[in-house]
């Protein structure tokens, strides 16, 4: 069946921004692949790491393209699309042979008719999709028109393949041509795939299990591997739902290519059975439990050996189709892993600095937040119950739910040439040494960045999970050299847990200074009401957030001999909290003032009086600051003097909301 190319194309074009899916290991061209290439592709010179192919011949010279062995993995990555395109263009070849002139062929392809003896042999859905290839730009992935005036482009297949490969250049055009050679020689393609499929990070990635299964079953149809499955179905009059393995009612068989009969099944078909003369739809939600996924993988392995469905270790509903041998890698492992705690005053941008580092390196990130109730089982993972529906019955099963540490560990082991960050926010809000438990032993690192010492896993469920996700035996655990532990710590917080010396010794500490000159600091003004003082009249004064925070609040706190880690950083209030006068007022009274009153000056009543004017409780402070219209300042004469010197008196006739 010719599936809708506008749907299939998005499997690849929507994934352009995820580098991992196109991040291939370096490979050599094996003797078997060399023989296949030389046999299948004319005028090609095959080396150990690349091929050389003529692209253009003129009287003066011959142009060549060099294609690295690694680039061939692009062809393998889009294998399902390539196979489907080959079926499309076989129909085009048959049409071309049936027409005496290209003019008559192009007239048919441009439409509007779909009637021809060649395409009349196709099922309705395939016939409609075939003609869309020439009449609908979305159906050919926005590639150039295939029918130009009275001619049909000879490079139509490669032009569409190029839209699915994120490397548009001259060499990629030749690469797409090689892909088309492979698509038309399935034996050559199979030889190539069997040897190199293990180097593809994953075949498919989908946001749901049903979407992934749709892609898998569609591909099996194009590979002629679905017919043996559905061919065993014995049609019973009045029955349109049939089993697949132990799954009852897995397939819905209809005469029409659009499913309007049952919303519990896919809306468009995955296959058309010539023997049954039926369109095949599959039941959504087949993979609801771990047992169901294992059953699907067993069935899948019978049709497409070596393939398996795996749920994402990143959480959510994302699922992948992998080859079971994918774990092999020739990429050089990345080194330099470290354990680092970033600390400083609140609002200095500790989390932001980690985020910037991760984004600049395009690294993977797994984040967790420690709190007083965080335990070892939360951090590492544990066996937990899970409910699911199976044939209308509610089942309770148990499965190992990985914690952020295990998720990060698996991600790092599976991608040894990429940086993986485990970010721990507020590490000292929990008893960190207890949360790490036996993982504590792994924090010592050697010069490469991997654990100096190892531990033997005592949890068999965790051991089984790691082995299933990495495809490797895991008798002992070490931190990989590409796993970076980055934590934030606010030592001034009253609710923090102390860290013992042995735990702290295994981390490097980076102090983040208070820097109001950073370009990301909010550039906002706040309006404050000040009382009459001497020759200075009462009224509203505007002052920049930077000056108020650094030269008023922090200046006075330093005068009070307050420790530096209890001052306020430039990001204590963010741009949104300072976006307008109303938001700024709420942020000052609801966030900044409580911190100063309760956390910084809690046991310093004399210093409170030097900053705030004539208020006995925080409630008094809050009520006075939010009084409308303002009648009395909350700031002392000392603080008000600083605000006047650094700010400007607001025009009394000016709209205060401006």
N, C-alpha and C positions, 0 to 999 in steps of 0.2 A: 504494500500500500504506500502511496505517495503522501506522506504526512505534510502538514502545513509548515512550510519553511519559515514563515514569520514567527511561529512558536518555537521551532527548533533552534533557529538562529539566536534567540535570546538566551539560550542555555550558555552560550559562549560570550556574546557581546555584553550581557549584563555582568559578567565576571571580569571584565577588563581591569577594574580597579583593585582586584584582589591579586596581588603579586604571587601569593603562595601557589595558586592554581597553575601558574605559568612558569614557576621557578624550577628549572630542570637541572639535574645533575649532569656533569660532564661524562661523555661516553666515547668509546672507541667503536669504529666500524668493524664488526666481526667478519671473519671469512665467509660465513653463511650470508650475511647481509650484502657483502661485496658481490657475491655471485648473483644474488637476486637483483641488485641494482644494475649490474652490467647486462643482465639478461633482459630486464624489463624496460630500461631507459636507453635510448640511442645516444651515441656520442658523449658518453659520460666517462670521466676518469675518476676512479675511486681510490682515495688514499686512506691512511689510518685514522685521521681525525676530520677529514672533510672530503667533499667531492667537487670536481671542477666540470662545469658544463657550458658549452657554447650557447650564447644567448642571441647573437646577431652576427651575420656574415655579410661583409661588404667587399668590394674589390680591393680596398686598401688594407683591411685588417679584420680579425675575428674578435668579437667581444666575448668575455667569459664571466661567469658568476661562480664564486666560491661559496659553498654552503657547508657550514660546520656540521659535524655529526650530531651535535646537541640540537641543532635546528630541526632535525628530522622528528624530534619528539613533538613538535607542533602538529605535524601531520597525524601522529598517533593520538594526540590529545583530542583532535576534532574528528576522530575516526567515525563516530556515528553519523555526523553530518556529511562526511565525505562519502560514506556508503549510500546514504539517501540521495545525495546529489548525483551519484553515478547512475542510480535508477532513473532519475529524471532525464538525464542526458542520453540514456539508452533509448528512451521513448523518442527523444528529439532525433536521434540518429535514424530510427525506424521511419519517422516522418520525412526526414530528408531523403531517404532512399525511395520513398513512395511518391515524391514530387519531382516533376521533370525540371522545374526551374526554382531558383531561390525566391523569385518574386512571388510565386504562388504559395510557397511555404511561409514567407513572411506575412503575406496577407491573411493566412489562416491564424498565425500566432498572434497577430495584432488584434484579431477579433472582428465581430463579437461572437462568432459561432464557435462551438466546441465539438462540432460533428465532423468526424473523419473515421475511416475504417480502422486506422491504427489506434486512435484514442477511444474509439467506441468499445474496444475490448477491455478497457479499464473500468474499475468500479466507479460509481458516481463521485465519491469523495476524491479519489485519485485524479480523475479527469478534471474536476474543478480546480484542484490544486496545481495541476500541470499547467494549465493555461494562465493561472495567476502569476506564474513565474515570469511570463513575458508581458503581463499587463499591470502588475502591481509591484511598485518599488519595494514595499515592505516585505513582500514575499521573496525577494531576492536580496534581502539584507541591505537595501539601499545601494546595491551595485549598479553600474551603468546599464542603460537599456540594452537588452540582448538582441533586439531587432532594430536595425538601423537602416532606414529607407527600405530598400528591397533586398536586404541581406541580413543574415543571422551571424552574429559574432562567433568566431571559432574559439574564443577564450572565455566563453560564458561561465563555465564551471570554475575555472581558476579565479575569475574576478569575484565570484560569490565566496569562495573559500578565503580569499584575502580579507574579506570583511569580518571573518571570524577569528583571524590570527592577528594578535596585537604587535605586528612588526612590519608596517607597510614600507617596503623599499624594493629595489630591483631584485635582490636576492630572494625576497619572499615570493615574488612572482614565479620564479623558477621553482621555489619550494612547493608552491601550490600546484604547479604542473606535475611535479614528482608525485604529489598526493593524488592527482587524478590518474596517473599511471598505476599507482598502487590500487586505487579504487576499482579499476577495471581488470585487475589481476588479483583475485582474491587469494590465490595460493601464495603469491608474493607478499601480499598484505599480512596474511596469517603468519608467515615465517617471521616477518618484521615484528609483528605484535607479540608473538610468543617470547621473543628474545628480549624485547625492550619495554614491554608494558610496565614492568616493575619500576621504571624510572619516572613514571607519571605520578605526580603528587596525589591526584585523585581523578577518576574518570568524570564523575558528576558531583556537584554540590547543589543541594536544594533546600528550600526553607521549610519544607514539610516532608514527611515520609511518603505521603500520597503522591506529591509532585515527583519525588525521586523514583518511585515505582512506575509512574507514568513514563518517565524517560527510559527506564530500564526495559520495560515491556515493549515500548516503541522500537528501541534499538534491536531487541531480539527479533522483532518482526522484520526489520530491514535486513537482518543477518540470516533470514530464513530459518530461525531457530524457535520461533513461536508456533509455527504450523505443526510440528510434532506434538506440542502440548495440547493445542486446541483440536488437533485432528483426531484425538482419542474420544472427543465428545460425541455421544450418541444423541442426536436431536430427538426430543420427545415433544409431540404436538401439545401446545398450550403451555410449555415450560420454556422460559428464556434465561434462567439463571443456572449456572453450572459450576462444579467444584474445581479447585486446583489443589492437589495434594490433600491436606487435612482441612483446608479452608472451604467451607460450604458456601455456595452462592458467590464465589470469587469473581466469576465472569458473567457479564450480561451480554447476550447476543441479540442484535437487532438488525432489521432490514435497512433501517435508515441510518445515515452517518451522523445524525445529531440525536443525542440522548435527551428526549423529553419525557421519558417514561419513569425514571427513577433518579432523584437527585442524590441518592446515596452512592451513585456510580459516576465515573468520569464523564464529563460533558462531551468530549470528543473521543473518537476511537483510537486505540493503540494499534489496531491491526484489522485487516480485512481477510477473512478466510475464503479462499477460492473454492475449497472443497465443500464448505458449509454454506457459502454464499451469504455470509453474515458478517456484520461489523462487530468487533470485540471491544467491550468496555470492561473496566475492572472496578471492583468495589473499593471505595475510599475507606481509609482507616483500617486496612488489613493489619498494619503493624502497630498494634496498641500495647503489646507487652514484649518483654525480652524473649519469652518463649516463641511468640509469633515472629519476631525478627530472625531468630535462629531457624525456624521452620522455613521462612522465605529464603534465607541464605542456603539452606539445603536444597531447595527447589532450584534456586538460581545457579548453584554450582553444577547441577545436572545439565542445564542449558548453556551456561556460560562459565566454564570451569575457571576457578581461581578468583572469581569475583565475590565480594561480600559487602553488605550494607552495614555501615558503622555510624553510630550516633556521635554528634560533636562533643568533644570534651570541653567546649567553651560554654556549654549550657544552652538553653533554648531548644528549639525544635529542629535545628539544622542537622541534616544527615548527609552522608557521603557514600559514594560507590567507589571502593578501592579494589585493587588487585591484592590478593593475600600475600604476595611477595614484595609489596611496595616498600618494605622497610629497608631494603638494601640501598646503600648509598655510596657513591664514589666522591661525594663532596667533602672537602676538607673541613673537619669540625672547627667551629668557631671557638676561640679561647678568650680568657679574660674575665670569666664570671666572678662576681664579687657580692659581698653583703654590705650594704651601706644604709646608714640611718641619717636622714636629713633633719636637722632640728633648728629651732629659732623661735623668735617671738611670734605670736599669733598674727596672721595676715602678711607674712613675709613672702608667701608664694611657694611653700614647700611642695605641695601637690602639683602646682602648676609647673615647677621646674622639672619634676619627674616626667610629667606629660609631654613637655617640650622635647626632652631627651628621647623619649620613646618615639614620638612622631618624626623627629629628625632622622632617626635610624630605621624607620619603617619596621619596628620590631613588634612582636606579638606581646599582648598585655593581658594579664589576669590580675584583677584587683579584689582585695578584701579589706574589710574594716574591722579592727579589733575593738571589743567592748568588754565590760566587766564580766559578762557571762560566756565569753568565747572559750571553748574547750578544745582539747586535742582532736576529738572526733569531728568538730566543725572544721578544723583547719586541714586535716588529712582526709577525712571521709569515714563513713561507717555504713553498716547494713541497715537499710530502712525499708518500711513497707511501701507498696505502691498499688493503687487500685486501677483496674482497667475493665473495659467491657469486652466480652467475648460471646458472640451469639446471644446478645441481650442479657447475659448473666454478668454480675459483678464479681470480679476475681481479685483476691488480695495475694500479691506476690512480694517477695523480698529481693532487693538488689542492692549492690554496693553503690552508694552515691558518693562520688569523689568530692573532696573538699578542694579549696583553691590551690593548696600545695600540690596535690596529686594531679590536678588538671594542668598546672604549669610544668610539672615534671614530665608528664606524658608528651606535652607539646614540645618541650625541649629535646627529648629523646628522639621524637619522630622527625624533628627538623634541626639536625645538629649543626647546620651551617648558618642558622638564623638566630638572632638574639631573642630571647624570651624573658620578659620581665614579670616577676611576681611582686606586685606592689601591695604593701601592707600599710594602710592608713592607721594613724593613731596606735602605733605598736605598743606603747606603754599604758594604754587603757585596760589591757588585760595582763594577767600574770604570764608574760611572754615565754619564759623558760618552761613553764608548765604546758602552755599551748603547743610549743614545739616538741615537747616530750623527747622521744628517742631521736627525732630529727636534729636535735641539738648537736649530736655527735658529728653531723655532716657539715656543720658550718665552718670547720677548719678547711681551708682551701690550699692547694699547692700552687706552683708557679703558673700552671696552665689555667687555673680557675676551677678545677674540679675538686671534689671532696678528697681530703687527705686520707680520711678513714671511711670505712663503710659500716653499714649495719645490716643485720639479717632481719627481714620482715617477720613480725610475729603474727600479723593479721592475714589469714589465708584468703579472705575475700578481697583485701587490697592487693595482695600478690596476684590473684587470678585476674583482677581488673587490669592491672598494669601490664601483665603478660598478654592479655587479649587486645589491649589498645596499642601496644608497641610491637607485637609479634616477636618478642624476645623473651628468653628465660630471665627471670629476675630473682636469683637466689639471694642477692645482696643489693643494697641501694647505695648509690653515690650521687651527689649533685653533679649534673653535667656541666661542662665548662662554658656552655652557652646560656646557662640559667643565672639570671641576675636578680638578686633580692634587694629591693629598694623599699625603705620604710620611712614614714614621717613620724616625728615625735615632738610634742609640745610639753616641755619640761615644767612650764609654769602652771599647768592645769592642776587644780586641787584634787581631781578625781583620779590621778594617775597612779599606776602601780610601780613600785620600785623595781629596778633591774639589778640582778646580782652581777658581781664583777666578772665571773666566768662567762656569763652570757654576753655581756657588753664587749669583752675582749675579742670576741669572734666577729665583731662588726667594725667597720670604719665609720667615723662620724664626720659629717660635713655641716658646718655651721652656715646658715643662710643669714646674711646681714640684712639690717633694715636699710633699704635703698629706695628713697623717694624719687631718684632721678631716672629710674627704669621707664622706658617708653610705654609700657603697658599700664602704668599707674593711672587710675581714673582721673581724667582732667575735668573736674566738676567743681561747682561753687555751691556753698551752703549759706543759708540766711539765718542769722542769729539775732535775737532781741537783746539789747544791752540797756542797763539803767543809766540815768543821768549821773554824771560824776564830774564835779568841778565845772569847768567850762564846756565839757562834753555833754551834749544833750542825749536824752534817751531816743531809741529808735532801732530800726533794723540795719544790720551791717552784713555785707557779703564778704566771704573769705574762701579761698580755694581749699579744697579738701586736703591737698598736700601741705599747705601752710598750717591749717588747723591741726592736722594729725601730728606733724613733725615739730612745728615751732610753737605750738600752744600746749597740746596734751603731752607729747613726749618730753618737751622742754621742762614742763612743771614736774612730771614724774621723775625725771632725772634730778631735779632740785630736791625732791623728796627722798633721794637715794634708793629709788625702786630698782630692782635688778633688771638688767637689759632684756632678759627673756620674758619680762612681763610688760614691756612697752608694746605699742601697737604697730603693726607693719602697714605698708602702703595699701595692701589688699584686704585689710580688716573689713572694710566696706567695699563692695564691688560696684561696677558701673551701673548696674541695674538698680542697686540700692541707693544710688546717688543721682538717678536719672532726672528727677524733678524735685521741686521744693517739698512736696508732700512726702514722697518716698524717702528723701534725705532726712526729714524730720522724724519719721517713723523709725528709720534705721538708727539715728542717734539715740533716741529715747528708749528704743526697744532692744538695742544690741550693744552699742558702744558704752552708754552710761551704766547699764547693769554690770558690764565687765569691769569698769573702773571702780564702781561702788562696792560690788560684792567680792570681786576676785583680787583686785590690785590694792585697794585702800580699805579693805575690810577691817583691819586692825589698826588703822591709822586715822583716827577721828580728826586730829589737828590738821593733817594734810588734806583731808576731805574739805575742811572748812576753808583752806587756802585756794581750792579749785572751785568749789560750788558755794553759792551764797545763801546763807540763812535757811538751810533745809536740814531737817533732822532724820528723815527716812527717805529711802528710795521712792516710796509712794509720793512724798511731797515733791521730790525732784521731778518725777514723771508728770504729776498733775500740773505743776507750774510751767514746765516746758511746753506742754500741749494745750495750755489755756488759750482760748480764742475770744477776743483778740488778746495778744500778749500784753501783760501789764507789769510784769516784773521779771528781771533777768534771773537765770539759774546760776550765772557765773559770778565769781567773786570779783572785786575790783582789780586784783592782780591779773586774773585771767582775762577780764574784759579789756584791760589795757593792752595786752598782747594782741587780742583780736582786732582792736581799733587800729593799732599800728600796722598790722599786716593786711587788714581788709579795707573796705570802702563803705562809707555810709550810703545806704540805699535811699534813692530819691523817694520822699514821702508820697509824691504824686504818682509814682510808678506802680503799675499793677504787680502785686506781690507774687502772682503766679507766673509772671513772665520769666 
